[in-house]
Amino acid sequence: MSMADNSAPTEVQLRAALPTEIEARVKSARTVAGRAVVVAEAGDLSAKAREELEADISEALGAVEGVGEVRVALMADRVKRQMIAIGSGKGGVGKSTLTTNLAVALAKMGRKVGVIDADIYGPSQPRLLANESDRPTAEDEQLIPIESPHGVKFLSMGSLVNPGKALAWRGPMAGSALGQLVEARWEDTDLLLIDMPPGTGDVQLSMMQKHKPDGALLVSTPQDIALLDAARAGQLFEQGNIPIIGLVENMAGYACPHCGEVSDPFGQGGVEKFAKSLEIPFLGRIPLSLEIRVKSDAGDPPALVDNDDAAAFTAIAEQLHGWLQAKTG
Ligand code: ADP
């Protein structure tokens, strides 16, 4: 044994150099060739708190004599990741658009957000999140999410199967595809938004029974028929004991691109009243706006910049953020 090994700090010495609350998280600490190697429990911490923990350990042990370098490995296999299903009664009501913009707005608030595009009838997240070229890769049979330029990672059912084929998926196939996406290597992602297929099919059942999202958010346009469908989708979640966070009204009123005046071809206040009658919180309205459609189609989510359209999305994202934080306690 060399002199260096004899003078290397022991586990007891390394632990003693750490503040008590940090030391309590340490699973193991040893010195190998002048390098302190620490494994710490961090599964319950937010991404920011994990960074702080790592920095604190590095700083404290870096000051110990005989330690040239500090390596910290955080055990994050118990990352408390929250999951929200975003559903609607029928297609074309703007559920995917809302999902993307909530994801972007929540990422701006500091959450590490991932989006799962489970809408087998019209996977649109690759376009909305401006990365249609990358295909997910896998490592050790685990999918690696795709990065978007907007700070949100995503995976789409559409990339697991040739376009057009997904429609034929039923029961177990759709369920296992969903499982691969949920159990992908999301790493420090602490919030997953799931863009659900419309209606009440196999993917919904698999979502509720196997993956148990923390809550569901419903989207509807103001027309009565869309609302009734949304209510049915909501009932399904309720039966599965998934809390309904609230109802969002999309394409509410029409914002004139010339003068900015908002008119209400379908009347105003109907969705809010409807939500009230079902005892579902009403989370707000997103106007029908040409800019929302044009920017969304171009992979430039309106919630990225600060204007009226963004404010409508941000206001809903803030409520969702509050709900998620209350749930974490
Ligand atoms: P869904 O996911 O419910 O099928 P999408 O999000 O794909 O619906 O939206 C359907 C179409 O409506 C898209 O072309 C989208 O750009 C457009 N759209 C969604 N919300 C709005 C809005 N508030 N104003 C204008 N166009 C919208």
Residues whose N, C-alpha, C, O or C-beta is under 5 A from the ligand:
A	BS01	ADP	K90 G91 G92 V93 G94 K95 S96 T97 M251 I286 P287 L288 S289 L290 I292 R293 S296
